[in-house]
Amino acid sequence: MIGLLIDMIILYLGAAMVAVGAVYDVIAGIGMLRLPNFYTRLHAATIGAVGGAALPLFGTGLIALVSDQLGPYRVSAAVLCFLAGIAILLSAPTGSHILGKAAYRAGASDREPCVVDMGEER
């Protein structure tokens, strides 16, 4: 009885994580359309990658853990989902930082709303 209750809680928690990830994706899409310059759009894209991709992967991993339809493969499917989510958590912020720094150094985008430029070379 308790095991079934815990399975249901884990299932609903995973489904909630997938739903929250979808909300992150919608917010990131709106940010990509509405934000004014490259750097703020880059921030919106990173939020979409981290919240909209990693969070649903963690939720899918939780769902896979309690899913009876996967049979003996449920643990391996959950581990793969968790590993992919961790890889996205590590690579998305690093990639967007490198992309922003390269665009800054190349002068590829305007720095108009900038008040203090800490990246300016002396």
N, C-alpha and C positions, 0 to 999 in steps of 0.2 A: 504494500500500500504506500509506504513512504517512498520507495523507489520510483513508483509511477508518478507521485507528486513532484519529486525532484526532476524527473524527465520532462514533465510538462512545464515546469518553471524554466528549465534550460531551453526548451523549445521556444517558449514565448520570449525569452530574453534574446535568443538568436534572431527571431523574427523582428523584434523591436530594433535590433542593431541594423538589420537590413533596411528597415523602413527609415531609420534615422540617416543611414547612408544615402538613401534616395533623396531625402530632404537636403542633405549637403550638396548633392549633385545639382539640384534645382537652384539652390542659392549660388553655387559657383557659376552656373550658366547665366544667371541674371547678372552676377558680377562681371562676367566676361563681356556682356553686352552693354552694361551701364557705366562701368568705371572709366575714368578719363584717359589714362595713359598706360604705357607698357608695364611699368612697375606695379601698379595697383592691379592690373589684369593678371600679371604673373602671380601675385598673391592669391587672387581668386582661383586661378588654375591649380595652385598648390593645395589650397583648401579642398577643392574638388577631388584632387588625387588622393589626399590623405584621408579625408572624411568620407568621400564618396566611393573610394575603392577599398581601403584597408578595413574600415569598419564593417561593411557588408561581408568581406571575406572572413573576418572574425566571427560574425554572426552565422555565416554559412558553416563554418567549422563547428560551432556549437550545435547547430541543427544536425550536422552529419554525425556528431557524437551520439545523439539520442535516436537517430533514425534506424528503424529496424529493416527498412527496405534495402539498405546497403549491405546488410549481412556482415561478413567478416572484413569487409573493406571500409567500414565506417571509421575506424581509427586512422587508417592511412589517409583517407579523404580529409579528415579533420586536421591531421598534421600538415598535409599539403596546403590546406587553406590558411592555417596559422603561419606557416613559413612564407607563403606568398604575401600575406598581410605584413609580416615583419620586413620583408624585402622592400615593399612599397613604402613603409614607414621610414626606412633608412635611406632609400634612394630618391624619393620625390623632393624632400626639402633640400637635399644636397644638389640635385640637378637644377632646381629652380634658382638656387643661390649662384651656381656657376653660370647659368644662363643670364641672370641679371647682372652679374659682375662683368661678363663678356660684353653685354650690350652697353654697359656703362663705359667701359674702357674704349670700346670702338666708337662711342658717340652715336650709336644707332638710334637712340630715342631722345626725346627732349627731356630736360631736367627742370622744366618750368616751375612747378610748385615747390621746388626745393628752397628752403630757407638757409640751412647750414649744410654744406657739402663736406662731409668727413672723408670722403673718398678722393677728394681733389689732391693731386700730387703737389708737393711743395718744392 
